[in-house]
Amino acid sequence: MRPSRAGAEGRGQNAGVTAESAEPTPSSTRTRRPLTRTAAARLAVPAGVLAAVVGAFAYVGSVDPYEPGHYPVCPLLRFTGVYCPGCGGLRSAHAFVHGDLTAALHANAPAVLAYLGFAVLWTVWVIRAARGRPVRVALGPAHLWTLGTLLLVFTVVRNLPFGGWLTP
């Protein structure tokens, strides 16, 4: 009679234990060391993200979005004449890079809030990564619905006659 292997493929709680002997096989007695990464390894991804964002802002800061031909036109604006929530985002980033916060807010206020929100989340990410803790951003449905509603209200108001101060 051939001995059966209960969970020999790694399934079940008796993986690597034969049915007859109930002793662990050599493959199950290996101990695994916990993966401990150095601080530099933990900070590599946040540093890469920061480098990409800084590069994008440097490009937008050096190439003026107010001059035609440098960036594509928003398709929604081109075909319908309606400003989308992102319209003016490049102008906002350009003004933000040059330190003109008033012009940045006028071009696209939610974009400026997103820049500041990114800075806060990135800082929390770096601090937690340096300490070896995971980052958990738990946005529930209420948060997402609120954010979507605020962007929808912003889009509608900026396209109405009395919301002209919100247009880029």
N, C-alpha and C positions, 0 to 999 in steps of 0.2 A: 504494500500500500504506500502511495506517494504522500509525503507530508504536505499539507496545504499551508499556504502562507496567508495569514490574515492581514490584508492591507499592505502587502509587500511593495506595491507600486507607490507607496507614500500616502495612501489615503487611510483615514481612520486613526484612532489613537494608539493602535498596536502596530504601527508601521515598523517594519524591520524585525518583528518578533515572530518566530515560528510557532505553529499551533502546538507542536509536541513539547518543545523545550521551555517555552515561555521565557527564554533568555534573549537579550538583545543581540542582534547580529553586529559584526564589526562596523557596519556603515551607520548604525544608529548610536554608537558610543562616541562618535566624534563630537567634540565640543566646538561650538562656533564662538569666535570672539565677537563682541558687539562692534559694529562699525562706528568708529570714532573718527570724524574728519577734523582736520586742522581748521583753525579759524580762517586761514587764507582760502581753503577749499570751500568753506561755508559762505564766504563773502564773494566768491567768484561770480555767481549768477547776479546778485544785486549790483556788483560793479559793472558787469556787462550790460545790464539794463540801463544803468545810469549813463554809461558811455554812449549807448544808442540814443538815448533821449537828449543828451548834451549835443551829440552830433546833429540830430534833427533840428534842435533849436539853433545851433550855430549856422546851419545851412539857411534856415528861414530868416535868421537875423542878418545874414549877409546878402541874401537875394531878396530884393524888395518886392513884396506881393502887390504893391500899389502900381507897379509898372506892368502893362499888359504883355502877355506872351511868356512869362516865367512859369506860371502855374496854370493848370487847366481850370476852366470855369465850372462851377457847380452845375451838374446836369438839371437838377430841379429848378434852379434859378433860370437857366438858359431856356428850358422848354416851357415853363409855366409862369415865370416871373415871381415865384414865391420863394422867400428866403427860408432855407431849412435851418435846423438848430446849429448846424456846423458852419453856415455861411459867416464869413468874417473870422474864422478860426485862425487862418494863416496871418491875417492882418493883426489879430490879437496877439499871436505868438511873436510877431515881428516887433510890435510895440512893447511887449513884455520884456523881450531881450534887450531892447534899448532903454528900459527903465521908465517908459511912459505908461504908467498904470492907468491913467485916465483914458488914454486912447485905447488901451487894451480892453478895458471894461466897456467902452463904447462900441468897439468892434464886435465883441462876443463875451458877454459877462459870464455865462456858464463855462466857457473855456478857461477863463482866468481862475474860476473856482476849481475846475478840474486840475489845473496846474498846481495850485496850492494843495489840493487833496492828494495828488500824486506825491508831492514832496513830503507830506506827513506820513502817508502809507509807506513810502520808500524808507524813511527814517526809522519807522517802527520795524520794518523788515530787516534792516541792517542791524539794529540793536538786538533783535531776537535771534538773528542768524549768528551774530558774534557770541551770544550766550549759548548757542546750541539748541535753541527752542524753535519749534515750527511756528509759522505764521498762519493764523486762522482768521480769515475775513468772512464772517457769516452774515451775509445779506439775506434776509428773509423776504418773502413775497411782499410784505407791507413796505419794506424799504425800496424794493424795485418798482412797485406801483407808484410810490410817492415820487421817485426820481423820474419815472416816465411821465407822470402827470405834470410835474414842474417843467419838464422839457416841452411837453405839448402846449402848456399855457404860454411859455416863452415864445414858441414858434407862432402861435396864433396872435399874440399881442404884438409881436414885432412886424407882422404883416398887416395890421390894422392901421388906419390913419393916425390914431392917437398914440400908437407905439413907434412912431417914426424915430424916436431917440434911441431905439434898440437896433435899428438897421445898421449894417456895416457901412 
